[in-house]
Structures are given as structure tokens and as C-alpha cells.
Amino acid sequence: MRELLPLLPVLEQYKADSRLIVHLKSEVRNLSGILQSIQEELGAFDYEELQHRVLLLEARLHACLQKL
């Protein structure tokens, strides 16, 4: 039993770390849900879609400038 005494603080720290990990997982889940809601509100464009839209707008701008 004496050999196990030094392990008790390690076990307690492990339990505390496990609880913290469970809490952080819950926070990440909540944050993911919030971010998903924001993304849905903003139209959920990915980077390639936005880049394509920028290129189209630039082309339209250049066409307008040519007419002027």
C-alpha cells in the first residue's frame, strides 16, 4: 500500500484533467453550433466560392471601366 501513496496525487490530477477535457469538449461543441449558425446566416460561402465571386466582380468592374 505504501508504494501506491505517491500515485494518489497523480490519480487526482488525472481525474481533474479528465473533467477539464470533458468540459472543454462541451465548450467546443457549443462553439461549433454557434459558428454553424453564424455560417448559415452569412450564406455559407467557402473560400473558392468567394474567390470566384471576386473574380467575376473584378471582370464586371473592368468591363464598366472600358465603357467609360
N, C-alpha and C positions, 0 to 999 in steps of 0.2 A: 504494500500500500504506500510505503514511503516513496517508492520510485515514481508513483503516479502524482504526487503532490506538485511537482514542477509543471505538470501538464495541465493542471486545473486553470491557471491563468490563460494558457494558450487556448484551452477549450472555451473559456468565457469570451475571449477575444474573437474566436471563430464564430460563436453564436451571435455576437454583436455585429460582426461583419456580414453574416448571413442575413440578419434582419435589415441591415442597411441596404444590402443588394436587393432584397425583396421590395423595400421602399423605393429605391431608385428605379427598379423595373416598372413599378406602378406609375411613378412620375413620368417616365419615358412614354409609357402607354398613353397617359393623359395628354402629354405634349404632342404625340403623334396624332391623336384625334383632333386636337386644336389646329395643328398645322394642316391636316387634311381638310378641315372645314374652311380654313382661310384659302387654301388652294382651290377648293371648289368655288368659293366666292369670286376669286380672281380669274376664273376661266381655265385654270389648269393648263397653261401653255408650258411645254417643255422648252429646253434651250434651242433645239433645232427649229421648232415652230417659230419661236421668237426671232431667231436669226433669219429665217425665210421671210417673215413679215417685214423685218427691217430692210432686207434687200429689195423687196417689192416696193416699199415706200420710197427708198432711195431712187429706184428706177422711175417711179412716178414723179418724184421731185425733179429729176434731171429732164424728164420729158416736158414738165411745165416750164423749166428754165429755158429749154430750147425754143419753146413757143414765144417766150418773151424776147 
